[in-house]
Amino acid sequence: MKIGIFTDSFRPYTSGVVRSIELFSSEYVKMGHQVYVFGPGAPFTRSKYETEDGVYRFFSIPAPTFSEYAIPIPVSPQLRSTVKKIGLDVVHAHSPFLMGRLGARASKIFRLPLIFTFHTLYEQYVHYMPLARDTSRKVVQFIARDFCNRSDLVITPSSPVKKYVKRIGVKTDVKVLPTGIDLSEFENADPLWLRKNYTISDSEKILLFVGRLGKEKNVVFLLNAFKKVLENHPLTKLVMVGSGPMKNDLVKMTRSLNMEDRVVFTGLLPRNKVVHCYAGADIFAFPSVTETQGLVLGEAKACGLPVVAINAFGTPDMVRKGEDGFLCSPSVNEFANKLSLLLQNEELYMRMSEKARQNSILLSSTHCARSMVKEYERLISEKNRRSRTKKEA
């Protein structure tokens, strides 16, 4: 099978969407399928990413509010000839906007099944838009709903997101299929790398956050909670892996709270180094309230990290409350108290750590990819059957 992936974000940019595409694509290739990615290029530059086999890069410009993110220009006179030459069997869009629209056009021209994964609660990101936020929120929701209803199948990574999608008026068939985890990449993770590279002593406990440093991730909430944790657990450090438009403001905030020596900002790290960070930390702290799944939660659990997260949207599908972590209300005090409880109760910590590792096995990327391929095959079969029926008529 030849699978066409159309996405507005792709490496070298890092995000949950990019990680999902990489994981599924890797599993598809292992199963003998071919994957072709249509996505953004590095803005105004040439890089090693421009010449990858099976990857078609589009001219891109830096996002005005976040220069590390590339906005692709979905214009390609060669799209029709390229798709025809490849002989795609299915189109899978990972955005309802730029490249997703291009993918939808290709699916219509060649009568291919169109699948759309609803990765993101798009209306929660309108603070990045220059237009009036209320208007932007309505427009973004309309675009997402319209794209879903043009698709043959909508995939959501968690059941709460499926309910949300149905609530906003999506009529297309919706299935829940999470992004899995490649458990093998955690087998050789170095638990000493994080402490060694950021000068963290053995006597200090490490709280870890991995994600974009943006408003939608609720990172200011995390810093306020960590300030309270330090009152009773001064030998604790918070490591924040990632970058984003709020990074400079967050650095300033740590100074204003007199805890700049307690918070480590690593910036963007290559994937293998991120894995080392998981392996070297003690607890995973995740304050986001906009996650459709929260893939990083499963990755943290794969390294035995108990999770403290806010009980919102897709997060409950990833954390078993009271078993491998805690799900909190959006209360700084409650969040800080649960972190403190894990820091001071070693028996509870060890029990949750073991459960986290065990439960992560249920999120195998191989299993998830096989389920997705079955959906591809079903849709291709239905398209072919309808096409034959029309010809016979």
C-alpha positions as CSV (number, residue, x, y, z in Angstrom):
1,M,0.0,0.0,0.0
2,K,1.2,3.5,-0.8
3,I,0.2,6.0,1.9
4,G,0.2,9.8,1.4
5,I,0.7,11.9,4.5
6,F,-0.2,15.6,4.2
7,T,0.9,17.7,7.2
8,D,1.5,21.3,8.2
9,S,4.2,20.3,10.6
10,F,7.2,18.0,10.2
11,R,10.7,17.6,11.3
12,P,13.0,19.3,12.1
13,Y,10.1,20.9,14.1
14,T,9.1,18.7,17.0
15,S,5.6,18.2,18.3
16,G,3.1,15.5,19.2
17,V,1.8,15.6,15.6
18,V,5.3,15.1,14.2
19,R,6.0,12.3,16.6
20,S,2.8,10.6,15.7
21,I,3.5,10.8,12.0
22,E,7.0,9.4,12.6
23,L,5.8,6.5,14.7
24,F,3.0,5.4,12.5
25,S,5.2,5.8,9.3
26,S,8.0,3.7,10.8
27,E,5.5,0.9,11.6
28,Y,4.0,1.1,8.2
29,V,7.4,0.6,6.6
30,K,8.1,-2.4,8.8
31,M,4.8,-3.9,7.6
32,G,6.0,-3.5,4.0
33,H,4.0,-0.4,3.0
34,Q,5.4,2.8,1.4
35,V,4.9,6.2,3.0
36,Y,5.1,9.6,1.2
37,V,5.1,12.8,3.3
38,F,4.0,16.1,1.9
39,G,4.9,18.9,4.3
40,P,6.8,22.1,5.1
41,G,10.4,22.8,4.3
42,A,12.8,24.6,6.6
43,P,12.0,28.4,6.2
44,F,14.3,30.1,3.7
45,T,17.0,27.5,4.2
46,R,18.3,24.2,2.8
47,S,19.0,21.4,5.2
48,K,19.5,17.6,5.3
49,Y,15.7,17.3,5.8
50,E,15.1,18.7,2.3
51,T,16.4,15.6,0.5
52,E,14.8,12.7,2.4
53,D,13.4,9.9,0.3
54,G,9.7,9.9,0.1
55,V,9.4,13.4,1.6
56,Y,8.1,16.3,-0.6
57,R,8.9,19.6,0.9
58,F,7.0,22.8,0.2
59,F,8.3,26.3,0.3
60,S,7.7,27.7,3.8
61,I,7.9,30.8,5.8
62,P,8.5,31.3,9.6
63,A,5.4,31.7,11.7
64,P,5.1,35.4,12.8
65,T,4.5,34.4,16.5
66,F,7.0,31.5,16.6
67,S,9.8,31.6,14.1
68,E,10.8,27.9,14.8
69,Y,7.5,26.8,13.2
70,A,7.4,26.7,9.4
71,I,4.2,27.6,7.5
72,P,4.0,25.7,4.2
73,I,2.7,27.4,1.1
74,P,0.4,24.7,-0.4
75,V,1.0,25.5,-4.0
76,S,2.3,22.8,-6.4
77,P,1.7,22.7,-10.1
78,Q,3.3,19.2,-10.0
79,L,0.9,17.8,-7.4
80,R,-1.3,16.0,-9.9
81,S,1.6,14.4,-11.8
82,T,3.5,13.5,-8.6
83,V,0.5,11.8,-7.0
84,K,-0.3,10.0,-10.2
85,K,3.4,8.9,-10.6
86,I,3.5,7.6,-7.1
87,G,0.2,5.8,-7.4
88,L,-1.1,6.6,-3.9
89,D,-3.8,4.4,-2.5
90,V,-4.9,6.5,0.4
91,V,-4.5,10.1,1.7
92,H,-4.1,10.8,5.4
93,A,-4.3,14.4,6.4
94,H,-2.9,15.6,9.7
95,S,-4.2,19.2,9.5
96,P,-7.5,20.7,8.3
97,F,-5.7,23.7,7.0
98,L,-2.9,24.2,4.4
99,M,-1.4,20.9,3.5
100,G,-4.5,19.1,4.7
101,R,-6.5,21.0,2.1
102,L,-4.0,20.1,-0.6
103,G,-4.3,16.4,0.4
104,A,-8.1,16.6,0.2
105,R,-7.8,18.0,-3.3
106,A,-5.6,15.1,-4.3
107,S,-8.0,12.6,-2.8
108,K,-10.9,14.2,-4.8
109,I,-9.0,14.3,-8.1
110,F,-7.9,10.6,-7.8
111,R,-10.9,9.4,-5.9
112,L,-8.8,8.2,-3.0
113,P,-10.0,7.6,0.6
114,L,-9.4,10.7,2.8
115,I,-8.6,10.1,6.5
116,F,-8.1,12.9,8.9
117,T,-6.6,12.7,12.4
118,F,-7.9,15.3,14.7
119,H,-4.7,15.8,16.6
120,T,-5.3,19.3,18.1
121,L,-8.0,21.3,19.8
122,Y,-7.4,24.1,17.2
123,E,-9.6,26.7,18.9
124,Q,-7.4,26.6,21.9
125,Y,-4.5,28.0,19.8
126,V,-6.2,31.2,18.6
127,H,-3.9,33.3,20.8
128,Y,-1.3,32.8,18.0
129,M,-3.6,34.5,15.5
130,P,-3.5,38.3,14.9
131,L,-7.3,38.4,14.4
132,A,-10.0,38.9,17.1
133,R,-9.9,35.8,19.2
134,D,-13.6,35.2,19.5
135,T,-14.0,35.5,15.7
136,S,-10.9,33.4,15.2
137,R,-12.2,30.7,17.5
138,K,-15.5,30.4,15.5
139,V,-13.7,30.4,12.2
140,V,-11.2,27.7,13.3
141,Q,-13.9,25.5,14.6
142,F,-15.9,25.9,11.4
143,I,-12.9,24.9,9.3
144,A,-12.1,21.9,11.4
145,R,-15.7,20.7,11.4
146,D,-16.0,21.2,7.6
147,F,-12.8,19.3,6.9
148,C,-14.0,16.4,9.1
149,N,-17.3,16.2,7.2
150,R,-15.4,16.1,3.9
151,S,-13.3,13.2,5.1
152,D,-14.2,9.5,4.8
153,L,-13.0,8.8,8.4
154,V,-11.9,10.9,11.3
155,I,-9.4,9.5,13.8
156,T,-9.2,10.9,17.3
157,P,-6.5,9.9,19.7
158,S,-8.8,9.7,22.7
159,S,-12.4,9.2,23.6
160,P,-13.0,12.7,25.1
161,V,-11.9,14.2,21.8
162,K,-14.3,12.0,19.9
163,K,-17.1,13.4,22.1
164,Y,-15.9,16.9,21.4
165,V,-15.7,16.3,17.7
166,K,-19.3,15.0,17.6
167,R,-20.5,17.9,19.8
168,I,-19.2,20.5,17.3
169,G,-21.3,18.9,14.5
170,V,-19.1,16.3,12.8
171,K,-21.3,13.7,11.0
172,T,-18.5,11.6,9.5
173,D,-17.6,8.3,11.1
174,V,-15.2,8.9,14.0
175,K,-12.9,6.2,15.5
176,V,-10.6,6.4,18.5
177,L,-7.1,5.3,17.7
178,P,-4.2,6.6,19.9
179,T,-0.7,7.1,18.7
180,G,1.4,4.3,20.1
181,I,4.8,4.3,21.7
182,D,8.0,2.7,20.3
183,L,9.0,0.9,23.5
184,S,12.3,-0.3,22.0
185,E,13.8,3.3,22.0
186,F,13.7,3.4,25.8
187,E,15.6,0.2,26.3
188,N,19.1,1.8,26.1
189,A,18.2,5.2,27.6
190,D,20.9,6.6,29.8
191,P,19.6,7.5,33.3
192,L,22.7,9.5,34.1
193,W,22.8,11.7,31.0
194,L,20.4,14.4,32.4
195,R,22.2,14.9,35.7
196,K,25.6,14.8,34.1
197,N,24.8,17.3,31.3
198,Y,22.9,19.8,33.5
199,T,24.9,19.5,36.7
200,I,22.2,18.0,38.9
201,S,23.4,16.3,42.0
202,D,22.4,12.8,43.1
203,S,20.7,14.2,46.2
204,E,18.2,16.3,44.1
205,K,14.9,15.0,42.8
206,I,13.9,15.9,39.2
207,L,10.5,16.9,38.0
208,L,10.2,16.7,34.2
209,F,8.1,18.6,31.6
210,V,8.4,17.8,27.9
211,G,6.5,20.0,25.4
212,R,6.1,23.3,23.7
213,L,6.6,26.3,25.9
214,G,3.4,28.0,24.9
215,K,0.3,29.4,26.6
216,E,-1.8,26.3,25.6
217,K,0.5,24.1,27.6
218,N,-0.3,26.0,30.8
219,V,3.4,26.2,31.8
220,V,2.9,29.3,34.0
221,F,0.6,27.1,36.1
222,L,3.5,24.6,36.4
223,L,6.0,27.2,37.6
224,N,3.6,28.4,40.2
225,A,3.0,24.9,41.5
226,F,6.7,24.2,41.5
227,K,7.3,27.3,43.7
228,K,5.0,25.7,46.3
229,V,6.8,22.3,46.0
230,L,10.1,24.0,46.8
231,E,8.8,25.3,50.1
232,N,8.9,21.7,51.5
233,H,11.3,20.1,49.1
234,P,14.1,22.5,48.3
235,L,16.3,19.8,46.9
236,T,14.2,19.5,43.8
237,K,14.7,20.7,40.2
238,L,12.3,21.2,37.4
239,V,13.6,20.4,33.9
240,M,11.7,21.8,31.0
241,V,12.5,20.1,27.7
242,G,11.4,22.0,24.6
243,S,11.1,25.5,23.3
244,G,8.3,27.9,22.3
245,P,7.1,31.5,22.2
246,M,6.9,31.8,26.0
247,K,10.4,30.6,26.7
248,N,11.9,34.1,27.4
249,D,8.9,35.1,29.6
250,L,9.2,31.8,31.6
251,V,12.9,32.4,32.2
252,K,12.0,35.9,33.5
253,M,9.3,34.4,35.7
254,T,11.8,32.0,37.3
255,R,13.9,35.0,38.2
256,S,11.0,36.9,39.7
257,L,10.1,33.9,41.8
258,N,13.8,33.5,42.9
259,M,14.1,30.0,41.6
260,E,16.2,30.4,38.5
261,D,18.7,28.0,40.0
262,R,16.0,25.4,40.5
263,V,14.6,25.4,36.9
264,V,16.5,24.1,33.9
265,F,15.5,25.1,30.3
266,T,17.1,22.6,27.9
267,G,15.7,24.1,24.7
268,L,15.0,21.8,21.8
269,L,16.8,18.5,22.1
270,P,17.3,15.6,19.5
271,R,15.0,12.7,20.1
272,N,17.6,10.4,21.6
273,K,18.5,13.1,24.2
274,V,14.8,13.5,25.1
275,V,14.7,9.8,25.8
276,H,17.6,10.2,28.2
277,C,15.7,13.0,30.0
278,Y,12.8,10.7,30.6
279,A,15.1,8.0,31.9
280,G,16.9,10.4,34.2
281,A,13.9,12.1,35.8
282,D,11.8,11.1,38.9
283,I,8.3,12.4,38.2
284,F,6.6,13.7,35.1
285,A,4.6,17.0,35.6
286,F,2.1,17.9,32.9
287,P,-0.2,20.9,33.4
288,S,-1.7,21.1,29.9
289,V,-5.4,21.3,29.5
290,T,-5.6,21.1,25.7
291,E,-4.2,17.7,25.0
292,T,-6.0,15.4,22.6
293,Q,-3.9,12.5,23.8
294,G,-0.7,13.6,25.5
295,L,1.8,11.2,23.9
296,V,4.6,12.4,26.2
297,L,2.6,10.9,29.1
298,G,2.9,7.4,27.7
299,E,6.6,8.0,27.0
300,A,7.2,9.1,30.5
301,K,5.4,6.0,31.8
302,A,7.6,3.8,29.6
303,C,10.6,5.0,31.7
304,G,8.7,4.4,35.0
305,L,7.8,8.0,35.8
306,P,4.6,8.5,37.8
307,V,2.6,11.3,36.3
308,V,0.9,14.3,37.9
309,A,-1.4,15.9,35.3
310,I,-4.5,18.0,35.0
311,N,-7.7,16.0,34.4
312,A,-8.7,17.5,31.0
313,F,-9.6,16.2,27.5
314,G,-7.3,13.3,26.4
315,T,-5.1,13.1,29.5
316,P,-7.4,10.7,31.4
317,D,-7.0,8.1,28.6
318,M,-3.3,8.1,29.3
319,V,-3.1,8.2,33.1
320,R,-4.8,5.7,35.4
321,K,-5.7,7.8,38.4
322,G,-4.3,6.6,41.6
323,E,-2.5,3.7,39.9
324,D,0.3,5.2,37.8
325,G,-0.3,8.8,38.5
326,F,-2.6,11.6,39.7
327,L,-5.2,13.6,37.8
328,C,-5.8,16.9,39.4
329,S,-8.3,19.8,39.1
330,P,-6.8,23.0,37.7
331,S,-5.7,24.0,41.2
332,V,-2.1,25.0,41.8
333,N,-2.3,23.8,45.4
334,E,-3.7,20.4,44.5
335,F,-1.1,19.9,41.7
336,A,1.7,20.9,44.1
337,N,0.4,18.7,46.9
338,K,0.4,15.6,44.6
339,L,3.9,16.3,43.5
340,S,5.0,16.7,47.1
341,L,3.2,13.4,48.0
342,L,5.3,11.5,45.5
343,L,8.5,13.2,46.6
344,Q,8.0,12.3,50.3
345,N,6.2,8.9,50.1
346,E,8.8,6.4,48.7
347,E,6.5,3.4,49.0
348,L,3.8,5.1,47.0
349,Y,6.3,6.4,44.5
350,M,7.8,2.9,43.8
351,R,4.4,1.4,43.4
352,M,3.3,4.0,40.9
353,S,6.6,3.8,39.1
354,E,6.3,0.1,38.5
355,K,2.6,0.4,37.4
356,A,3.6,3.2,35.0
357,R,6.1,0.9,33.3
358,Q,3.7,-2.0,33.1
359,N,0.8,0.1,31.8
360,S,2.9,1.6,29.0
361,I,3.2,-1.8,27.4
362,L,-0.5,-1.4,26.4
363,L,0.4,1.5,24.1
364,S,2.5,-0.4,21.6
365,S,3.0,1.5,18.4
366,T,2.9,-1.7,16.4
367,H,-0.6,-2.6,17.6
368,C,-1.9,1.0,16.8
369,A,-0.4,1.0,13.3
370,R,-1.9,-2.4,12.5
371,S,-5.3,-1.0,13.5
372,M,-4.8,2.0,11.3
373,V,-3.9,-0.1,8.3
374,K,-7.1,-2.1,8.7
375,E,-9.0,1.1,8.4
376,Y,-7.1,2.1,5.3
377,E,-7.8,-1.3,3.7
378,R,-11.5,-1.1,4.6
379,L,-11.9,2.4,3.1
380,I,-10.0,1.4,-0.1
381,S,-12.2,-1.6,-0.5
382,E,-15.4,0.5,0.0
383,K,-14.1,3.1,-2.6
384,N,-13.4,0.3,-5.1
385,R,-16.7,-1.3,-4.5
386,R,-18.6,2.0,-5.1
387,S,-16.6,2.7,-8.2
388,R,-17.4,-0.7,-9.6
389,T,-21.1,-0.2,-8.8
390,K,-21.1,3.1,-10.7
391,K,-19.5,1.6,-13.7
392,E,-22.0,-1.3,-13.8
393,A,-24.9,1.1,-13.5
